[in-house]
Amino acid sequence: MENVYNITKNQTLIFVKGDSVFLQSYDSIVARYDIGDKYISLGCDWDYSNTTLKYVKRFIASALGVAQTGYLSVNMFAMTPSPSLTKFTKKDIKDSLDGLVLLGIPIHRGDTQRHYNKILEIAHYEGQFLKDNLTDEL
């Protein structure tokens, strides 16, 4: 259901098959890229620190690459994007939250943590359902 990759200490990518890519910074889900609808949601802690902001900017630039190519891989998000793609500022991101588009990708305020928790809840339910319905019969 999901694959987890540590980019660096306290910065983690979580891939949920067919749905989303999440960026977790420390204990907070700070960003989500919706694969199907090609937009980014930012959680409340997206600008918590300079380090978090640095990885959010990289995440946004990586999402642009995925949106343009249609190719999704760990490397698209784990590698450092071209510096020219991350020259936008914190103000640019804030402005995009007010309805502007950044690098061609819509960015919204979103409850990324709640969305992630809902995915975990569904996965737990599906896993429990499968476990409860397993038999030894072939």
Protein Blocks (a to p, Z undefined) as FASTA:
>chain_A
ZZcddfbghiacdddehiaccddehjbcfbdcdfklopadddfklmmpmmlmmmmmmmmm
mmmmmmmnopacfklmmpccdfklmmpcfklmmmmmnopaeehiacddddfklmmmmmmm
mmmmmmmmmmmmgcfbZZ
